[in-house]
């Protein structure tokens, strides 16, 4: 088990509702994270905050935060610790996985397991809302605004052949068309209903573990059903239950190839009775304790 370094990415600039910017602070100070914050194997760093004064557009603010986050993730990996990024809206993923890719250098692209109710694969030409949290997966695959695509000086950050998306149940046809064209394997809600989540996760892990340089996990909390995770940026009905994901994480902590974990879109203003905070805590705790 590696030492964890928790990195908060406190930005809501990528989403219509900026409430997720409060997420990292709220989780760190929640009762749910009390034990993790004091765990001897965990270093909890000061969160990176959105800096509206440095840029006057959502794109500028996302670029600024993601550049700093990429450096923090790279530094964590260089120091031999496992970065656990707590968002913030899912646009922060551009920074997280840019940092992983920068650390890997010539070793190549990481594999990435993306758990999400949405595909997050719009581009500036296809977006319906203009929200940047709907674009990070496309950017990491090399499609989108050039400034985001080339963050940290390397593009693309991911290879379609070692990227898998699990849980998609709310998306536009343009996103599906892009991922199909690129060859990204998508395990949508219909397939999960038919085969079961555990079987789909096993197949998805087999895909991302093909990356020789290592692999990571990005979790948008809206992947889960609102009964488990009401406090998210964009809730969608008929989501997943936590047990198969928790089991996957407990297994993953034994894998030397695991490079990073990311948990995004926690909106404390929408949480009910701390349910979402409790789930986020359980996800992180799966990497450090039984």
NORGI-V573317 format. One record per residue. N is the residue number from 1. SS is DSSP state (H for helix, E for strand, - for the rest). Layout:
N:SS, N:SS
This chain:
1:-, 2:-, 3:-, 4:E, 5:E, 6:E, 7:E, 8:E, 9:E, 10:E, 11:-, 12:-, 13:-, 14:-, 15:-, 16:-, 17:-, 18:H, 19:H, 20:H, 21:H, 22:H, 23:H, 24:H, 25:H, 26:H, 27:H, 28:H, 29:-, 30:-, 31:-, 32:-, 33:-, 34:H, 35:H, 36:H, 37:H, 38:-, 39:-, 40:-, 41:-, 42:E, 43:E, 44:E, 45:-, 46:-, 47:-, 48:E, 49:E, 50:-, 51:-, 52:H, 53:H, 54:H, 55:-, 56:-, 57:-, 58:H, 59:H, 60:H, 61:H, 62:H, 63:H, 64:H, 65:H, 66:H, 67:H, 68:H, 69:H, 70:H, 71:H, 72:H, 73:H, 74:H, 75:H, 76:H, 77:H, 78:H, 79:-, 80:-, 81:-, 82:E, 83:E, 84:E, 85:E, 86:E, 87:E, 88:-, 89:-, 90:H, 91:H, 92:H, 93:H, 94:H, 95:H, 96:H, 97:H, 98:H, 99:H, 100:H, 101:H, 102:H, 103:H, 104:H, 105:H, 106:H, 107:H, 108:-, 109:-, 110:E, 111:E, 112:E, 113:E, 114:E, 115:E, 116:-, 117:-, 118:-, 119:-, 120:-, 121:-, 122:-, 123:-, 124:-, 125:-, 126:-, 127:-, 128:-, 129:-, 130:-, 131:-, 132:H, 133:H, 134:H, 135:-, 136:H, 137:H, 138:H, 139:H, 140:H, 141:-, 142:-, 143:-, 144:-, 145:-, 146:H, 147:H, 148:H, 149:H, 150:-, 151:H, 152:H, 153:H, 154:-, 155:-, 156:-, 157:-, 158:E, 159:E, 160:E, 161:E, 162:E, 163:E, 164:E, 165:E, 166:E, 167:-, 168:-, 169:-, 170:-, 171:-, 172:-, 173:H, 174:H, 175:H, 176:H, 177:H, 178:H, 179:H, 180:H, 181:H, 182:H, 183:-, 184:-, 185:E, 186:E, 187:E, 188:-, 189:H, 190:H, 191:H, 192:H, 193:H, 194:H, 195:H, 196:-, 197:H, 198:H, 199:H, 200:H, 201:H, 202:H, 203:H, 204:H, 205:H, 206:H, 207:H, 208:H, 209:-, 210:-, 211:-, 212:-, 213:-, 214:-, 215:E, 216:E, 217:E, 218:E, 219:E, 220:E, 221:H, 222:H, 223:H, 224:E, 225:-, 226:-, 227:-, 228:-, 229:-, 230:-, 231:-, 232:E, 233:-, 234:-, 235:-, 236:-, 237:-, 238:-, 239:-, 240:E, 241:-, 242:-, 243:H, 244:H, 245:H, 246:H, 247:H, 248:H, 249:H, 250:H, 251:H, 252:H, 253:-, 254:-, 255:-, 256:-, 257:-, 258:E, 259:E, 260:E, 261:E, 262:E, 263:E, 264:E, 265:-, 266:E, 267:-, 268:H, 269:H, 270:H, 271:-, 272:-, 273:-, 274:-, 275:H, 276:H, 277:H, 278:H, 279:H, 280:H, 281:H, 282:H, 283:H, 284:H, 285:H, 286:-, 287:-, 288:-, 289:-, 290:-
